Amino acid sequence: MSGSKMVRKQIYVTPEQDRLLALRAGQLGVTQSEVIRRALENVADTFTVEARKEVLREVAGIWRDRKDLPDFAKLRREGDERIDG
């Protein structure tokens, strides 16, 4: 983040969060602000395109072995036939 322009924010934390924030900052040898910035970066990373793709890869095929679902290929063909007329 060095060299980046910073925007000042004021936040409220619980006493327990304050204690944990101070503890973590001490463990890492950084400021509490840096701990918060890193936490925000970690949260932001979970919303990246690649992270979303990873979730999709993980859930791909979860309904593959289900027997109670309709034949989607048949439904699609029927829909295409109605559209093509």
C-alpha positions as CSV (number, residue, x, y, z in Angstrom):
1,M,0.0,0.0,0.0
2,S,3.0,2.3,0.3
3,G,2.7,5.2,-2.1
4,S,-1.1,4.9,-2.3
5,K,-3.2,7.8,-1.2
6,M,-5.1,6.8,2.0
7,V,-8.7,7.8,2.9
8,R,-9.4,8.3,6.6
9,K,-12.2,6.2,8.0
10,Q,-13.5,6.1,11.6
11,I,-15.0,2.7,12.7
12,Y,-16.4,1.4,16.0
13,V,-15.4,-2.0,17.3
14,T,-16.4,-3.9,20.4
15,P,-14.0,-4.0,23.4
16,E,-13.2,-7.7,22.4
17,Q,-12.5,-6.7,18.8
18,D,-10.2,-3.9,20.1
19,R,-8.3,-6.4,22.2
20,L,-7.9,-8.8,19.4
21,L,-6.9,-6.1,16.9
22,A,-4.2,-4.9,19.3
23,L,-3.0,-8.5,19.8
24,R,-2.9,-9.2,16.1
25,A,-1.1,-6.0,15.3
26,G,1.5,-6.8,18.0
27,Q,2.0,-10.3,16.6
28,L,2.5,-9.0,13.1
29,G,4.5,-6.0,14.1
30,V,2.2,-3.7,12.2
31,T,-0.3,-0.9,13.1
32,Q,-3.9,-1.7,13.9
33,S,-4.8,0.2,10.7
34,E,-2.6,-2.2,8.7
35,V,-4.4,-5.2,10.2
36,I,-7.7,-3.7,9.2
37,R,-6.5,-3.0,5.7
38,R,-5.2,-6.5,5.3
39,A,-8.5,-7.9,6.6
40,L,-10.4,-5.8,4.0
41,E,-8.1,-7.0,1.3
42,N,-8.8,-10.6,2.3
43,V,-12.5,-10.0,2.2
44,A,-12.3,-8.2,-1.2
45,D,-10.3,-11.2,-2.6
46,T,-13.2,-13.5,-1.9
47,F,-15.3,-11.5,-4.3
48,T,-12.9,-11.6,-7.2
49,V,-13.9,-13.3,-10.5
50,E,-11.4,-16.1,-9.9
51,A,-12.9,-16.8,-6.4
52,R,-16.4,-17.0,-7.9
53,K,-15.1,-19.4,-10.6
54,E,-13.6,-21.6,-7.9
55,V,-16.9,-21.8,-6.1
56,L,-18.6,-22.7,-9.4
57,R,-16.0,-25.4,-10.0
58,E,-16.6,-26.8,-6.5
59,V,-20.4,-27.1,-7.0
60,A,-20.3,-28.3,-10.6
61,G,-22.2,-31.6,-10.9
62,I,-23.7,-31.6,-7.4
63,W,-27.0,-32.7,-8.9
64,R,-25.5,-35.2,-11.3
65,D,-26.7,-38.3,-9.4
66,R,-30.2,-37.0,-8.5
67,K,-33.0,-39.2,-9.8
68,D,-35.9,-36.9,-8.9
69,L,-35.1,-34.1,-11.5
70,P,-36.8,-33.8,-14.9
71,D,-34.9,-34.6,-18.1
72,F,-33.5,-31.2,-18.8
73,A,-32.3,-32.1,-22.3
74,K,-35.8,-33.2,-23.2
75,L,-37.3,-30.0,-21.8
76,R,-34.8,-27.9,-23.7
77,R,-35.6,-29.8,-27.0
78,E,-39.3,-29.2,-26.4
79,G,-38.7,-25.5,-25.7
80,D,-36.5,-25.2,-28.8
81,E,-39.2,-26.9,-30.9
82,R,-41.8,-24.4,-29.7
83,I,-39.5,-21.4,-30.5
84,D,-38.5,-22.7,-33.9
85,G,-42.1,-23.5,-34.6
